[in-house]
Amino acid sequence: MANVLNSKTGTPDPDNGQGDAREEAEPEAPLLREPREGLPPVVSDSAHLDRVAEAFAAGTGPVAIDAERASGYRYGQRAYLVQLRRADAGSALIDPVACPDLSGLDSALSGAETVLHAAHQDLPCLGEVGLKPALLFDTELAGRLLGYQKVGLGSMVERVLGLRLAKEHSAVDWSVRPLPEDWLTYAALDVEVLVDLRDALQGELEEAGKLEWAREEFAWMLQAPPKEPRPDPWRRTSGIHRVRNQRGLGVVRELWLERDRIARERDISPGRVLPDAAIVEAATAMPATAPQLTAIKQFSVRLARRYVPNWLKAINRVRGMPAAELPQPSAPGDGPPATNRWADRDPAAARRLEAVRADLSAVAERIAMPAENLLQPDAVRRLAWSPPQHTDAGSVAEHLRQHHAREWQVGLTAERLAEALHRAAD
């Protein structure tokens, strides 16, 4: 009897197909442990930074960049380590605390494509230190456009390149000094493979006919205006839905604002000063004394307990506040209301939303892309809630452009969404 070919390798199976029928386990991808040229020293002075800028100016091809923040530990989203890699220049690790102005390095990289993963996270903190790419390739967004289910860097490197990145240091406090060597190795490896990932994904985008869409998205990310600050950021307190009255909402607001002030002054993540759960519990219990307040577990821990007088003062301020000064249950804004209330408030809008979502999902499925990347959910809601006076394809297209849809998105969706609006009106 002839040898049976192994379905995974294409080579003869030595047991002639008669052996163990258990499915073979996929071999584990090799784990990257060390940077190719070894771990570079951390750049922490201007002379060293100038040498790195000179080396990267002489390098070739795209520049991989990553940034490490300490948002779970420190106030804000500033970068505490910046990593770069470029062909013929190698890798660099820069301490932006010691070297807060990287505009000279930015000039040295003029004209080079910057490769980032999840650029929307890193562009703001890179801009704060003077790194402002003019040409971008975002490997996470490329993965989304290609329909990847998991778009984290580790998942994509393993899926696309067949390599594993250790991720055990992804949530550490990058503000500590000196940074441990194993953390620095982890950081260096994140940019080690980023250009290789970019090259592979560009090939996939081109094969799928999506490369021009991706380029339009990357350009948009660089030119998009910064998001306007939320008018009431305290409304994003986790668990706020449990607060049932305006006075309780007032307590959430006042405690949130006091926590934010303390966190800013101490340069500590607000959640480390006082967790959201404590704010919500205080808003529902309305404690009037220090013992009542510290009976809430999170208020009795060391840092929160230090500010018990502040918390009580905030709560008592709300207790005597006139009703007109209490926050309204609904957040102010110019957008549509929450979609779960549409059926009662405007049944016709609810029908339009159902119709446009169905057609949008059909297009997204056809091109193997998440619907939220095909068209921003906010633009979809605004179209359904307040459609243009004329619902022909041209009017719908202009409506989408006014709400920041890109041309590739308009081209794929405007006609279908116009049909959906007509169908919902029948």
N, C-alpha and C positions, 0 to 999 in steps of 0.2 A: 504494500500500500504506500502510495506516495505521501511524503511529508505534507501536512496541512500548514499553510502560511499563517503566521501570527498576524492578527488583524491590526495590531498596533505598530509592529516593526516591519512587516513585509518579509520577514525571514522565516525559514522552516521551523515549525514548532517541534521540539524533540520528542514530545509524547504523542505525536501523530494525531492530535485532536482527541486522544482517549484519556487525558489526564484530568487534573482537578478542574472542575467547571466554575470555580469561584472567579469572579471578576478580578482582573489584575488591578492593583492599586496604581494610581498615577504616580510616577516618580516625583518627589518633591523638588521644586526649583532650587537651584543653588543659592545660598545666602551670601550676599555681598558683605564682606567683613572689614576690608581696608581700602582706602583710596588707592588708585593705581600708582601714583607717585609718592605715596605716603601722606601722612597728615601734615598739612602746611601750618606754619606758625600763625597765631592770631595777629592780625594787623591792628596795632594799638597806638601808632604815632604817625605823624605827618610824613616823615621821611620814608617809612615803610609803605605808606599809602601811595606816595608818589611813584615808588618802584613798581608797585602792583599796577597802577594806572598805565605806566609805560609798557609793561609786559602785556596787558590786555589790549592796549592800542595796537600792538604789533601782532596780536593773535588773529585768527581767521575764523570765519563762519559765525553762527549764532552764539549768543552769550546766555548761558543758563544762570538764572538768579533765583535765590530763595531767601526768605527772611524768617527768623524765629522771634515770636513775641512772647509775652508773659501775661496774657490777658486774664488768666485765672488767678494771678497773684498780684499784679500791679494795676493801677488805674490807667485806663486808656489802651491804645493798640499800637504803641510805639515798637519799633524793631530793637531787639537786643543782640542780634547777630545777623549779619548779611553774608551769604555764601554766593560765590560766583565760580563759573568754570567756562573756559573757552579753549578751543583747539589751538595748539602752539603757545598757550599761555599757562595752562594748568589750572589749578583751583586756588581760590583765595577765601579766607575767612576773615571778616572785618568786624571789629567791635565798634558799633556806631555810638556807643556811649563815650568812648575815648576819641573817636573820630566822627563827630556828628555832622560834618559837611563833606558829602561825597560828590559834590557837583563837579570837581575836577575829574573824578573817575567817570562821571556821566559824559563829560566832554570827550574823554578818551574813547568812549564806546559809541560816539556819534555815528549814525548810519547802520549800526549793527542791529540785527533782529534780537530781541530779548525773548527768552523762553521762560515762562512762568507756569506753575501749576496752581490753578485757582487764583487767577490774577486779581479778581475783585477783592480778595483778602489782603494781598501783598502790595498792590499799587499805592494805596494811601500811605502806608508806613514807609515805603521806599521813597515816595515823593517828599516826605517830611525830611529825609536826609539828603535830598538832592538828586536821587536817581529817578529820571523821568523818561521812560522808553518812548521812542518815536515809532517803533515797529515792534509788533507783538505776535507771539504764538503762545496760546494758552492750551496746555495739554489736557487739562480737565475739561474745558469747554469743547475741545475737539472730541474727547470721548463721549460727551453728551450728544453732540451732533451725530456721532456715529452709532448711537443707541446703546452704548455700554451701560450695563446695569449698575456696576460698581465703578466709580470714577475717582476714588481715592488714589493717591500716588502709588502706594504699595500695591494695591489691587491691579492697577493698570500696568505697572512695571512687570508684575508677575504674568499677567495675561498677554501682554504684547511682546515683552522681551525675554520672558522665561527666566527672570531673576527675582530674588526676594530681597526686600529691604527690611531691616529690623526697625520696628516702630515703637519700641518700648520707651523711648525718650520723647515722644511727641507732645506730652503734656507736662513736661518739667518746667521749673522756674528758670527761664533763660536770663533773668536779671541777676542771678548770683554771679559773683566773681571770686576767684577765677572759675571759669567753666571747666568741668571735668573732661578728661581726654576722651572718655567713651561717648560723651555728649557731642563733642566736636567731631568725632568720627562719624556719628550718626548724621550730623548736619552736613558734613562734606559729601557723604554718600548720596544725599538727596539731590545734589546737582551733578553727581558723577554720571548719571544715566539719563539726565533730562533731555539732552540734545539727541541722543539715540532714540528716545521715546518720541520726540518731536518728529524725527525723520520717518519713523515707522508710521506714525499717525497721519502725516502729510500724504504718504503713499496711499493709505486707506481712504482718506478724504477724496483724493483725486480719483481713485477707482470707483468710489461711490457717487461721484459727481457732486460732491459737497464742498470742494476746496474753496470755491469762490464765496460760498455762504460763510464758511469759517473766516475767510479774510475780511469779509464785511463785518462780522461779529467782533473780530479782534480790533479792527479800526474803530468801531463804535465804543469799545471799552476804553480806549485811550482818549477819546474826545468827549465822552459822555459827561455832562455836568455833575458835580458832586450831589449826592442826595441831600435834599433839604432836611434839616433837623426835625424830628417829630415834635409837634406842638406840645404833646403831653407824654413824654417818654415813660413816666411812671405807670401809665396804663398797660405797659408790657410786663408788669409784675406777675410772675408765675402764680397762678391760683386766684387771680383777682376776680374771676367769675363767681367765687364763693361769697364775695362781699355783696350784700343784697340791698344796701341803702346808701343814700348820698353821704351821710355822716361817716359811714364806714369807708367810703371812697375818699373822703377828705383825710381820714387817718392814713390810708395808703399813700396818698399824695404827700402829706407832711412828713411821714416817716421816710419815704423814698428820698425826698429832697434833703432831709437832714443826713441820711446815710450817704448820699452822694457828696455832700459837702465834706463830711468827715473823710470819706475815701479819697477825695481829691487832695485834701490837705496832707494826708498821710501817705499818698501814693500807694494805696492798697486797693485790690479789686473790691468793689462794693459788696459782693457776696461773702467776702471774708469778714467784713465789718458786721453785717447782719444779713442772714439769708432771707429770700423772698417769703418763705413759709412763715417766718416770725412776723413779718409785716402783716401778712394776711390774717394770722391768728390774732394779733393785737387789734386789727381793724374789726374783727367780729366779736372779740371779748371786751374791748374798750376798758382796759384796766385803769384804775384811778390812783393806785399807790404803787410804790416800789415793790413791796412783797407780791402784790397781784401781778405786776409786770414780770418779775423774775420767776414767777411760777410757770411762766411760759418757757419751756426748756431752753430755746435758743437765746433768750435774753439773759440767761444765767452764765453763759460761757464768758471767758475772761475779757475779750475785747468788747463785746456787746455790753457786758455788765459795767464797764468803765463809763459808758455813756448813758446809763439809766436816767439821769436827770434830763438829758437832751431828749430822750424818747418820751418821757412823761410830759415835758413841756410841749412837744409837738402834738401829743394826743390831747392834752388839755386845751391847746389852742383851737383844736377842732371842736371840742366839747362846747365852747362858748361862741363858736363862729355863726354869724347870721346865715340863714338858709340860702340867701342870694349869693353868698361867697362859696358855698359848697360846690363841688364839681358835678356836672350833669352826668347821668348814667352813660350817655353815648358820647364817644370821642368826636371832637370837631373835625371837619375835613371837607374837601370838595369832591370826594369820590362817592361812589354808590354806597348804600348801607350794606350791612352783612347779608350775604346771599340767603341765609336761612330765614330771613324775614321778607323776602321778595314775594312769596306766594300770597301773603296777607296784604302787603302794602301796594303791590302792583302786579297782579296776576299776568298781565300781558308781558311785562318784563321777564317774569319767571319763565314763560313759554319761550321767549326769545333766547334766554340764557341756555335753556335745555337744548334748543335747536342748534345754536352756534357751537356749543360744546360738543355735541354729537358729530357735527361735520368736521370740526377741528380735530377730534380724535381719529376720525376716519383718514384724514390727510396725514396726521402724524404716524398712524400705523402703516400707511402705505410707504412712507419714506424712512421708517424705522428710527423714530426720534421721539423723545418725550414731548407731549403736547405743550408743556410750559416752556420748552426751548423753541418750539415752532412759533409760538406767539405768547407774549407775556400775559399772565392771567389778569393783570389789572386792565390791560387793553381790551381783553375779551369782556370783562365785567362792564366796563364803560360803554362798549359798543351795544351790549344787550340792554343796559339800563337807560341809555340816552342815545339811540341811534341817530344818524343823520336824517335830515328831512326827506331826502331822496335815498332810497336804499339800493341804487344800482351799484355795480361793481366799482365804478370810478369814485363815487361818493364814499363808499366803504373804505376804499384804498386810502383816500385822503384822510378820513377819520383815523385810520390806523397809524398813518404817518404822524399825525398830530400827537399821538400817544407813543411816539418813539419806536414804532415798528420799522425794521430795516426793509430795504427793497426786496431782498430775497423772500422775506416773510410775507410781504404784501403780495408778491407775485404768486405765491403758493396758496394764499388763503382768501384774498379779497372776493374773488368770484364765488367761491363756495359759501362764504359767510353771507354774501348778499342773497344767495339762494335760500339760505337758512332763515334769514329775516323775513323774506317773502313767504316762506312756508309757515312760519310761526304766526304771520298776520292773517292767514286764511281761516 
